[in-house]
Amino acid sequence: MSGFLDLRLGFIPLTDCAPLAVAKTMGFFAEEGLEVELSREVSWATVRDKVAVGALDGAHMLAPMALAATGAGEADIIAPMALNRNGSAITVSRALAGALHAADPASADAATTAAGLAGVVEARRVCGEPPLTFAVVFPYSMHNYFLRYWLAQGGVDPDKDVRIVVIPPPRMVEQMRAGAVDGFCVGAPWNAVAQAEGVGEILITASRFWPSGPDKVLGVAERFASTRPDDLKACLRAVMRAAAWADAPQNHESLVELLARPEWVGAAPSAIARALKTEIVFHRDGAGLPRPEHGLWFASQMVRWGQVDADADPDALVTRVYRPDLYRAAALSLDPILDPALSFEDAATPDIARLFDQRPFDPAAPLAYASSFAIGRLRD
């Protein structure tokens, strides 16, 4: 362990940056012998680029972004820890929500509403209106795959029937208010902010789309992991302790107050509290373990939507990026400070619950899964 800094980590103002914010403000980094600087970044592309050039040692990161950057040779990034499960949602403008409810007034089921969206899309086409515009936070993100999967399950081709653009998370609400987008998929608290301000309506949450589904990871530069393994282990220990603290219900009020500060998320406490109460999991049920099967599902969606070649080797890429061995070693070293039984489950145990449409995913056959959908770029 170096005993003093030089550890610089980036984050985006989202509720799921909580483990890093807590580790810093509650002194967990310092107790592990680290002086850590947390850098509030403006976009996911900035996070990727800063890690790639060494301006950041690691960051609160989109898991598929780590896979894509490493696979493309843009940066060598590993994911030794997952930061949360759930937290994202699909929100549409009040106008589009009204059109959807009018198209299918008897249904409150978001999966059925997605099918109703196909009728709205067709009606707009017949009338000569421009296609609906949806926003995601980054092309390689759970949010992009969540939105695309939901659209396609309802019969809407995300590349042909609607327009998808990229907008940084904190700007989603203002862009919807301005009429620039008709819907978006983003992490907490921005969906709740849109709904509270009367700008949008949440249609489906990530926990309904995929119960206990993966989201962000702690992504670190491979050069940092290989040259400073003791500092990486100390960092993981601090963030694990912070994740456990953030998950404890008795700490939620304090956590909301912390994240509401402008230097962290800077949103209304009520909006931040919403997902903490009902959606986001930071630590319990093995949430921190970076599970290779989650990475394989992400890889399957990259193939499905033509982001990588159909002859890609997802197993090799996921094995390179996802490092449950590093997580396990750090978690075990915390006993008895933190019960390791609460920190991870056996990494060999599959953790792929079926998505909302009940289509099974076999981690041993991600490419077959990618080609099994009626809508996807592999069939073009």
N, C-alpha and C positions, 0 to 999 in steps of 0.2 A: 504494500500500500504506500502511495506516494506521501501521504500525510498533509498535503496541501494541493490546492487545485491544479489545476487546469482541466477541469471537466466542464464543458459547455454543452447544454442540452436545449433544444428548441421545443416550442409547443405552439399550438394554434388555440385561440380562445374558444374552447368547447368544454362542456361539463366533464368530459372524460379525460381532460388534462389533470384531473384531481390528484391522482397518485403523485405526480411530479410536484404540483403546488403544495401538497401536504408534506411531502418529504423535505422540501425546502423550508417552509414556514414553521413546521413543527420540530425542526432540528434533527430529523432522522439522517440526512446526509452528513451533517456535522458529527453526529454520534458515531458514524461509521468512518470517521477520519477524512471526510471529503469536503472540500469547499467547492460548491457547484454554482455556476451561473446559469439561470434559466432565461432564455431569450424568446420573447413573444414575437412570433413570425406572422407575416401577412397572408401567406398562401402555402399550399402543400408543395407547389413547384419550388418555392423558395426553400422550404425545408429540405427537399431532396437535393437541390443544388448545393446548399451549404454543407450538408453532410458529405457530398461527393468531393468537394474541394477542401474539406478539412476545417471549414469555419465553425462547424458543429461536430462534436464527438458522437452525438446521437440525438434522438428526438422522439417525442410523441408522434406516432407515424401511422399512416394508412398501411395495413398489412399488404394489400396487393401492390402498393407503390414500392415497397421494399423488394418484392418478388420481381416486379417489372424492371426496376433500376438495375438490380443485380443480373437478371437474365439478359438485359440489353448491353451490359458492360458499362453502364453510365456511372455506377458506383457499386462497391462491394459492401452490402449491408446485411447484417444478421439480425434476427429477432429472438433474443434470449428470454423475452417475457411478453405476455399479452397484458394489455392495460385494462381492458373491460370487455364486457359482453353487452349487447343491445345498446339502445340510446338513440338510434336514428329513426326517422319516420319520413313518410311521403306526405307532403302538404300541398294542397291546391288552393288557388285563389278563390275568393268567395263567389266570383262569377262562375268559375268552372265547377265549383261544388254545387251551385244552384242548378247548372245544366245537367250534371250527373244525377242529382236527386230527381230532377224533372223527367229524365230519361228512364229512371227505374225507381219510382217513388216508394215502392213496397219493400225495397231491399236496403238494409243497413250494413250488409256484408261487404267489406272492402274488396274481397276477391270477385264478387259479383259486380261491384261497381267498376272494377277494371274492365270487365266485359262490356259494361254500359258505356265506357269511354270510347269503344270502337264505334258505337253509334254516333257519338258526338263528333268524332273525327270525320266520319263519313258525311255527316250533315254539313260540316264546315267545308268539306271538299266540294260538295254539290253546290253550295252557295258561293263558291269562289273565294272563301276566306282563307287567310294564311294558316299554315299548320300551327298547332299548339306548340309552345316552347316550354321545355322542362330544363331545370338546372341540376347539376351534380357538382360535387366539390373537386373532382379530379377524375380523369378517364380510368385510372387504375385505382378503384375504391370500392368498398362494400356498397357505398351509396349508388354508384353507377350500376353495379350488378343487381342490387335490390330493385332499383327503378326499372331496369330493363327486363328483369325476370317478371315483375308484376305486370308491366305493360304487355309483354308477350303472352303471358298466361291468359290475358283477357282478349287476345287476338289483335293487339296493336303492335305493329313492327316499329321498334324504337328508332330505326335508321331510315325508314321510308314514310311512316305515317305521322311522325312528330319530329320536332327539332330538339336536340339535346346540346346544351351549352355548359361551360364550366365557369363557376362563380365561387370565390372564396366564401367560406361559411358565414362570417359576420355580415356579408353584404347581401345575403339571400333575401332577407325581409324587405330591405329598401328597394331591391330590384322588383320584387313582387308588388310592392306598394306603387311603384312607378309604372307598372303594367308591362315591364320588360319580359317577365316570365309568368307562365300560367300555373306552374307547379315546380316543386323542387324536392330533392331528397337530401337531407342534411342531418347532422348530429345535434343532440341537445346542447343548448336550450333553444335553438333558433326556431324550431317548429312551434314550441310553446309560446315563444315571443310573437310569432305571426298570428297565432290563434288569439292570444290575449289582446292584441292590438286590433283585432277585427280585420286583419289583412288576409288571412287564410284559414283553411280548415284541415286539420289532420285527418287523413284517411286511413292509414295503416301504419302501425309501429313496427320496428324491427323485431320486437319480441313476439309479435303475432306472425310476421313473415317467416321467422326462423327462431323458435324458442331457444334461448341461450346461444344465439348465433354470435360468431366472432365479430370483432370490430377493430380497434386500434392495437398496436403493439409498441413496445419500446424498441425502436430500431437503432442500432449502433453501427458505426463504421467497423468493418472487419479488422482494419489496421489497429484500431483502439483495442478491440477484444483480444487480438493476438499479442500486442506489445505490452498491454497493461492489464493482464488477467485479474490481478488482485483488486485493482480499482474497479473493474467491471463487476466483480463479485460483491464488493462493498456497495456499489451503486444499486445492484439488484436487491440486496438485503434491505437497503433503505426504502426503495420503492415498494417492495413487498410489505414492509411494515406500514407504509403509508396507505397502501391499498386496503389492508386489513382495517386500519383506522377509519378510512373513508366508508367502508362497508357497514360499520357498526351504527345501528339506528340512533344510539344516544349521541353520536357525533354529527348527525346530519344537519342540525341547526347551525352548528359552528362551521361546517363545511360550506353550507349555502352562503353564510356571511363572508367567508373567505373568497369563494369563487365570484361573488357579486362585485368584488373590488375591481376597479378599472384596469389594474395591472394584470389581472388574470382573465376572467371572462367579460366582466362589465355588463351584465344583463340583470334584469329585475330578479330579486330573490325568489319570487313566486314562480317564475319561469324555470329557474335552475332547480328548485325543489321538486317540480313535477316529475321529472325523469328519475331523480334520486329515489323517490318514493315508490315508483311503479316499474321502472325499466332497468336502469343500469346496475350491473354487478361488477365490482372491481376485484373481489378476492374469493368469496365463498364458492363452493362447488368446483374448486380447481380452475377458477376463471383466469388465473395468472399464467397457467401453463400454455406455452405456445405449441399448439397441437398441429402436427403435420397434416392431419386429415382436413383441417380447416384450410391450410395452404393449398391442398390439392383441389378443394372445391373452388377456391379463387382461380387456380390455374385452369380448371375446366371452363370457367366463364370467360377467361381470356381467349381460350381457343374457340369457344362458342361464338364470340362476337368478333372474331378475326383479328384480335390484337396480337396474337402470336400464331405461328404456323401450326397446322394440324399435326405435323410430325414432331412437335416439340417433345422434350423429355421432362414432364412435370415432376416426376419423382426426384430426379437429379437436382432440379432447381429448388424444390421445397426442402430437400435434405441439406442443401447448402445454406439456406436462409433460416429455417426454423431450427432452433437449438434448445429443445427441452432438457438436454443434458446439463446445460449451463444453469437453467432455472432450477433444476432439481438439486444441483450441488449447493447453490446459494440457499435454497429453502431448507435443506437439511442442516446447514450450518447455523440456522437460526434457532434450532431446538435448544433450550426450552423457551426462548424469547417468543417464538411464534411456532405454534403447533404445526409441524410439517404436514400432518394429516389434512389440515385445512388448506394447504398451499398447492397440492397437486394430487392427481390420481395417476394411476399407471398409464404412461404415455402409450402403451400398446393397446389400451382399451379404446375402441372407437367411440367418438363423441359426436356423431352426426345424426341429430334428430331430423326427421323429415321436415321439409319446408311446408308452407301452408297448403300447397297443392297435393301433398302426400306422395310426391314422386321420390322414390328411393335413390340415394347416392351411394355408390360403392367406391371407397377411396382407392381400391385396387384397380379400378377401371375408369379414371377421370375422362379419358378421351372418348370412350364409348358413351359416357353420360353426356358429354358436350355435343355429340352428334345425334342424340336421341330426341332433340326438340324440333318441333315443326317450324319454329321461327328462330333463325340464327344464320350467321354468315357462312357457315360450313356448307350449307345447302345451296348457296348461290352459284 
